[in-house]
Amino acid sequence: MRDAVIVEAVRTPVGKRKGGLAEVHPADLSAHVLRAAVERSGVDPAEIEDVIWGCVSQSGEQTMDIGRTAALAAGLPETVTGVTVDRQCGSSQQSVHFAAAGLIAGQYDVVVAGGVESMTRVPMFSSSQGQDPLGSDFLARYGVAPNQGVGAEMIAEKWGFSRTRLDEFALRSHERAAAAQDDGRFDGQIAPIVGVDADEGVRRGGTLESLAQLRTVFKEADQGGVIHAGNSSQISDGAAALLMTTGEKATELGLTPIARVHTAVLAGADPVIMLTAPIPATEKALRRSGLSLSDIGAFEVNEAFAPVPMAWLADVGGDDAGVDRRLNPNGGAIALGHPLGGSGARIMTTLVHHMRDNGVRYGLQTMCEGGGQANATILELL
């Protein structure tokens, strides 16, 4: 039976908005990690059949099928095709799902999945160019144009999270990311570029008092607002790539698989609150895989806003105290950043390396996405 395995996973450092990667064209960011994945794996580039590339803001420099542009910019043979995927924040996690499905179905033997976003050069929402992307029927059904920040406020209110608890979670994200940097845990997964060799968003020495000075963004504090820049993901630039094949083909090519895609699912939920679908996605993945919560040695739940993984933890892992320690063990997007279309692959790259470095048999990744969706993926270490 055919399977889908990951033989290499590499990412750029995540750059802050207007930071060290600001001058790098997103196609060049993409090309950089594609070349790194090929070079590190030792695969013959001619064996690659497709590049499946996530990107959310497909406007300006990120148009014209950046997946194909990236393959050509990387110097891959012209026979290597490319396609660009948009499932909002989960775009490059969806790229992995599409790649796995293609491998298992026999449509591919070797493929690269990943994604990119340069939020400095192609600002968020620029693809809509000020136009209404929803239409009258959607608005007639829901009565409001959804907003992720407002959704985060709704989650905080529904689950009863105070600003202090959210800020404590945010500080933990930075503390864990800083510890991972200091221990060199990210070094093996990062391909330095333009002199940048570390994630730029990690802040050290933060306190509850310093976070308390930040103004809430989506709802006034005196009206109960709790979401601010310090407990939200950072606007970022970055790319990541995962080289994938089948176990049989890996043996034929002399490649060493790191992990296989064990289970890949989707879930949809209320598009107005928008950010809760990782909860049913995780439950579906566990149900379909036949695994239990205790079987999973590491969880990655994207920190779009602090209430997202906190609500996930309360609903999915609340009866297992150990889940908290296994959740985002190297920090998350609050500290590391969230380059939209590249985030799913960045997180999976971090998860794959964490699993290999620590002998974790099963890892689960999930992330909220625009429209009230979520991907969930279970990986098995090989």
C-alpha positions as CSV (number, residue, x, y, z in Angstrom):
1,M,0.0,0.0,0.0
2,R,1.3,3.4,-0.9
3,D,2.1,5.9,1.8
4,A,3.3,9.5,2.1
5,V,6.6,10.3,3.9
6,I,8.5,13.4,4.7
7,V,12.2,13.2,3.9
8,E,13.3,16.8,4.5
9,A,11.8,19.8,6.1
10,V,13.4,23.2,6.0
11,R,12.3,26.8,6.6
12,T,13.6,30.3,6.5
13,P,13.9,32.2,9.8
14,V,10.7,34.1,10.3
15,G,11.3,37.8,9.8
16,K,9.5,40.6,11.5
17,R,7.5,43.0,9.4
18,K,9.9,45.4,7.8
19,G,12.7,43.3,9.3
20,G,15.6,41.4,7.9
21,L,13.6,39.6,5.1
22,A,11.8,42.7,4.0
23,E,13.9,43.2,0.9
24,V,13.6,39.6,-0.3
25,H,11.0,39.0,-3.0
26,P,8.6,36.2,-1.9
27,A,9.5,34.1,-5.0
28,D,13.1,34.3,-3.9
29,L,12.2,33.4,-0.3
30,S,10.4,30.4,-1.8
31,A,13.3,29.4,-4.1
32,H,15.7,29.6,-1.1
33,V,13.9,26.9,0.8
34,L,13.3,24.8,-2.3
35,R,17.0,24.7,-3.0
36,A,17.8,23.9,0.6
37,A,15.3,21.0,0.7
38,V,16.8,19.5,-2.5
39,E,20.4,20.0,-1.3
40,R,19.9,18.7,2.2
41,S,18.0,15.6,1.0
42,G,20.4,14.8,-1.9
43,V,17.5,14.1,-4.2
44,D,18.0,14.5,-7.9
45,P,15.9,17.6,-8.7
46,A,14.6,15.9,-11.9
47,E,12.7,13.4,-9.7
48,I,10.5,16.2,-8.3
49,E,7.1,16.3,-10.1
50,D,5.3,19.2,-8.6
51,V,5.6,22.1,-6.1
52,I,2.4,22.6,-4.1
53,W,2.7,26.1,-2.6
54,G,0.5,27.9,-0.1
55,C,0.1,31.6,-0.3
56,V,-2.8,33.7,1.0
57,S,-2.4,37.2,-0.4
58,Q,-2.1,36.4,-4.0
59,S,-1.6,39.9,-5.3
60,G,1.3,41.9,-6.6
61,E,4.5,39.9,-6.1
62,Q,2.7,36.9,-5.0
63,T,0.5,36.4,-8.1
64,M,1.1,34.5,-11.4
65,D,1.2,31.1,-9.6
66,I,4.1,31.7,-7.2
67,G,4.4,27.9,-6.8
68,R,5.6,27.5,-10.4
69,T,7.6,30.8,-10.3
70,A,9.4,29.5,-7.2
71,A,10.3,26.2,-8.8
72,L,11.9,28.0,-11.7
73,A,13.6,30.6,-9.6
74,A,15.1,27.8,-7.5
75,G,16.7,26.4,-10.7
76,L,14.6,23.2,-10.7
77,P,14.2,21.6,-14.1
78,E,11.5,23.1,-16.2
79,T,9.7,19.8,-16.0
80,V,8.8,20.5,-12.3
81,T,5.4,22.1,-12.2
82,G,3.9,24.3,-9.5
83,V,0.5,25.2,-8.1
84,T,-0.6,27.8,-5.6
85,V,-3.1,26.9,-2.8
86,D,-5.2,29.3,-0.6
87,R,-6.9,27.9,2.4
88,Q,-6.1,31.0,4.3
89,C,-3.8,30.5,7.3
90,G,-3.7,26.8,6.7
91,S,-2.6,27.1,3.0
92,S,0.7,25.3,3.3
93,Q,-0.7,22.7,5.7
94,Q,-3.3,22.0,3.1
95,S,-0.4,21.8,0.6
96,V,1.0,18.9,2.6
97,H,-2.4,17.2,2.6
98,F,-2.7,17.6,-1.2
99,A,0.8,16.2,-1.6
100,A,0.1,13.3,0.6
101,A,-3.1,12.5,-1.2
102,G,-1.4,12.6,-4.5
103,L,1.4,10.3,-3.4
104,I,-1.0,7.8,-1.9
105,A,-3.2,7.9,-5.0
106,G,-0.2,7.3,-7.3
107,Q,-0.4,10.8,-9.0
108,Y,3.1,11.6,-7.7
109,D,6.2,9.8,-6.6
110,V,8.2,12.9,-5.4
111,V,6.7,16.2,-4.6
112,V,7.4,19.4,-2.5
113,A,4.8,21.0,-0.3
114,G,5.2,24.3,1.5
115,G,4.4,27.9,1.2
116,V,5.3,31.5,1.6
117,E,4.1,34.9,2.7
118,S,5.9,38.2,2.6
119,M,3.5,40.3,4.7
120,T,5.9,43.3,4.5
121,R,5.9,43.4,0.7
122,V,2.3,42.1,0.1
123,P,0.2,43.4,3.0
124,M,-2.7,41.4,4.4
125,F,-6.0,42.0,2.6
126,S,-4.2,43.5,-0.4
127,S,-5.6,40.8,-2.7
128,S,-9.2,42.1,-2.2
129,Q,-8.1,45.6,-3.4
130,G,-10.8,47.2,-1.3
131,Q,-13.6,45.1,-2.9
132,D,-16.2,43.0,-1.1
133,P,-15.1,39.4,-1.2
134,L,-18.3,38.0,0.4
135,G,-21.3,39.0,-1.7
136,S,-24.9,39.6,-0.6
137,D,-26.0,36.0,0.0
138,F,-23.2,35.4,2.6
139,L,-24.1,38.6,4.4
140,A,-27.8,37.8,4.3
141,R,-27.0,34.5,6.0
142,Y,-24.7,35.7,8.7
143,G,-25.5,39.4,8.9
144,V,-21.9,40.5,9.4
145,A,-18.5,40.4,7.7
146,P,-16.4,38.2,9.9
147,N,-13.2,39.6,11.5
148,Q,-10.6,37.3,13.0
149,G,-9.7,39.7,15.8
150,V,-13.4,40.1,16.8
151,G,-13.6,36.3,16.7
152,A,-10.7,36.1,19.1
153,E,-12.6,38.4,21.4
154,M,-15.7,36.2,21.1
155,I,-13.7,33.2,22.1
156,A,-12.1,34.9,25.1
157,E,-15.6,35.9,26.3
158,K,-17.2,32.5,25.6
159,W,-14.4,30.5,27.4
160,G,-14.0,33.1,30.2
161,F,-10.4,34.0,29.5
162,S,-9.2,37.1,31.3
163,R,-6.6,39.4,29.8
164,T,-4.2,38.3,32.4
165,R,-4.5,34.6,31.5
166,L,-4.1,35.5,27.8
167,D,-1.0,37.5,28.5
168,E,0.4,34.7,30.6
169,F,0.0,32.4,27.7
170,A,1.7,34.9,25.4
171,L,4.7,35.3,27.7
172,R,5.0,31.5,27.8
173,S,5.2,31.4,24.1
174,H,8.1,33.8,24.1
175,E,9.8,32.0,26.9
176,R,9.6,28.7,25.2
177,A,10.8,30.1,21.9
178,A,13.7,31.8,23.5
179,A,14.7,28.6,25.3
180,A,14.5,26.8,22.0
181,Q,16.7,29.4,20.3
182,D,19.2,29.3,23.2
183,D,19.3,25.5,23.1
184,G,19.9,25.5,19.3
185,R,16.7,23.5,18.7
186,F,15.8,25.6,15.6
187,D,19.3,25.5,14.0
188,G,18.8,22.3,12.0
189,Q,15.5,23.4,10.5
190,I,16.5,26.9,9.4
191,A,18.2,27.8,6.2
192,P,19.7,31.3,6.9
193,I,19.2,33.9,4.2
194,V,20.5,37.5,3.7
195,G,22.4,37.3,6.9
196,V,19.3,36.4,9.0
197,D,19.8,33.1,10.8
198,A,17.2,33.3,13.6
199,D,13.5,34.1,14.1
200,E,13.2,37.8,14.7
201,G,10.0,38.0,16.7
202,V,11.1,36.4,19.9
203,R,11.1,38.9,22.8
204,R,12.9,38.3,26.1
205,G,12.2,39.7,29.5
206,G,8.5,40.5,28.9
207,T,6.2,41.0,31.9
208,L,2.5,41.1,32.6
209,E,3.1,44.8,33.5
210,S,4.6,45.6,30.1
211,L,1.8,43.8,28.3
212,A,-0.8,45.6,30.3
213,Q,0.4,48.9,28.7
214,L,-0.7,47.7,25.2
215,R,-4.0,49.0,23.9
216,T,-6.6,46.5,22.9
217,V,-7.3,46.5,19.1
218,F,-10.7,45.0,18.3
219,K,-12.7,46.0,21.4
220,E,-12.1,48.8,23.9
221,A,-10.7,47.6,27.2
222,D,-13.4,49.4,29.2
223,Q,-15.9,47.4,27.2
224,G,-14.2,44.1,28.1
225,G,-11.7,44.0,25.2
226,V,-8.7,41.7,25.9
227,I,-6.9,41.2,22.5
228,H,-3.9,43.3,21.7
229,A,-0.6,43.0,19.8
230,G,1.1,41.2,22.6
231,N,-1.2,38.2,22.8
232,S,-1.7,38.0,19.0
233,S,0.4,36.4,16.3
234,Q,3.0,38.7,14.6
235,I,2.9,40.0,11.1
236,S,5.8,38.2,9.4
237,D,7.8,37.2,6.4
238,G,8.9,33.6,5.7
239,A,8.7,30.4,3.8
240,A,9.1,26.6,4.4
241,A,9.3,23.5,2.3
242,L,8.8,19.7,2.9
243,L,10.1,17.2,0.4
244,M,7.7,14.3,0.3
245,T,7.7,10.9,-1.4
246,T,6.5,7.3,-0.7
247,G,8.3,4.9,1.5
248,E,9.0,2.6,-1.5
249,K,10.4,5.5,-3.6
250,A,12.5,6.8,-0.8
251,T,14.2,3.4,-0.6
252,E,14.7,3.3,-4.3
253,L,16.3,6.8,-4.3
254,G,18.3,6.2,-1.1
255,L,16.4,8.8,0.9
256,T,15.8,8.5,4.6
257,P,12.2,9.3,5.7
258,I,11.7,11.3,8.9
259,A,8.0,10.8,9.4
260,R,4.9,9.7,7.5
261,V,1.6,11.4,7.2
262,H,-0.6,9.2,9.4
263,T,-3.9,11.1,9.2
264,A,-5.1,14.3,7.5
265,V,-8.5,15.8,8.0
266,L,-10.5,19.0,7.7
267,A,-13.2,20.5,9.8
268,G,-15.6,23.5,9.4
269,A,-17.3,25.6,12.1
270,D,-19.0,28.9,12.6
271,P,-17.3,31.4,10.2
272,V,-18.2,34.4,12.4
273,I,-16.3,33.3,15.6
274,M,-14.1,31.7,12.9
275,L,-11.2,30.4,15.0
276,T,-12.7,27.4,16.8
277,A,-12.5,24.7,14.1
278,P,-9.2,23.3,15.4
279,I,-11.3,21.7,18.2
280,P,-13.5,19.5,16.0
281,A,-10.6,19.0,13.5
282,T,-8.5,17.5,16.3
283,E,-11.3,15.3,17.5
284,K,-11.9,14.1,14.0
285,A,-8.2,13.3,13.4
286,L,-8.0,11.3,16.6
287,R,-11.2,9.5,15.9
288,R,-10.1,8.6,12.3
289,S,-6.6,7.7,13.3
290,G,-7.7,5.3,16.1
291,L,-5.3,7.1,18.4
292,S,-6.0,8.7,21.8
293,L,-4.9,12.0,23.2
294,S,-2.3,10.2,25.3
295,D,-0.7,8.7,22.2
296,I,0.3,12.2,20.9
297,G,3.7,13.3,22.2
298,A,3.6,16.8,20.7
299,F,0.8,19.2,19.7
300,E,1.1,22.3,17.5
301,V,-1.9,24.6,17.6
302,N,-1.3,27.8,15.7
303,E,-1.2,30.8,18.0
304,A,-3.2,33.1,15.7
305,F,-4.4,34.7,19.0
306,A,-3.9,33.4,22.5
307,P,-7.5,32.4,23.0
308,V,-7.3,29.9,20.1
309,P,-4.9,27.3,21.6
310,M,-6.3,28.1,25.1
311,A,-9.8,27.2,24.0
312,W,-8.4,24.1,22.2
313,L,-6.6,23.1,25.4
314,A,-9.7,23.6,27.5
315,D,-12.0,21.5,25.2
316,V,-9.6,18.9,23.9
317,G,-7.0,18.5,26.5
318,G,-8.6,19.7,29.7
319,D,-8.8,16.2,31.2
320,D,-5.2,15.5,30.6
321,A,-2.7,17.8,32.4
322,G,0.2,16.5,30.3
323,V,-1.3,18.0,27.2
324,D,-0.4,21.5,28.3
325,R,3.3,20.6,28.5
326,R,3.1,19.0,25.1
327,L,1.4,22.0,23.4
328,N,3.6,24.3,21.3
329,P,6.8,23.1,23.2
330,N,9.0,25.5,21.3
331,G,6.7,28.5,21.3
332,G,4.3,29.5,18.7
333,A,3.2,32.3,16.3
334,I,2.9,34.8,19.2
335,A,6.6,34.6,19.5
336,L,7.8,33.2,16.2
337,G,5.5,35.0,13.9
338,H,2.8,34.0,11.4
339,P,3.7,34.4,7.7
340,L,0.2,33.3,6.7
341,G,0.7,31.1,3.6
342,G,4.0,29.8,4.9
343,S,2.8,29.1,8.5
344,G,1.4,25.6,8.1
345,A,4.7,24.4,6.6
346,R,6.8,26.3,9.1
347,I,4.9,24.7,12.0
348,M,5.1,21.3,10.4
349,T,8.9,21.7,9.9
350,T,9.3,22.6,13.5
351,L,7.1,19.7,14.6
352,V,9.0,17.2,12.4
353,H,12.3,18.3,13.8
354,H,11.0,18.3,17.4
355,M,9.7,14.7,16.9
356,R,13.0,13.5,15.5
357,D,15.1,15.2,18.1
358,N,13.0,13.9,21.0
359,G,11.9,10.5,19.8
360,V,8.2,11.5,19.7
361,R,6.3,8.8,17.9
362,Y,3.1,10.8,17.1
363,G,2.7,14.6,16.6
364,L,-0.5,16.5,15.8
365,Q,-0.8,19.9,14.1
366,T,-3.9,22.0,13.7
367,M,-4.6,25.6,12.8
368,C,-7.5,27.9,12.5
369,E,-8.3,29.4,9.1
370,G,-10.4,32.1,7.5
371,G,-14.0,31.0,6.9
372,G,-14.2,29.0,10.1
373,Q,-12.1,26.1,8.9
374,A,-9.1,24.0,10.2
375,N,-6.7,21.4,9.0
376,A,-5.5,18.7,11.4
377,T,-2.5,16.4,10.6
378,I,-1.1,13.5,12.6
379,L,2.5,12.6,11.8
380,E,4.2,9.3,12.8
381,L,8.0,9.2,13.3
382,L,9.8,6.7,11.3
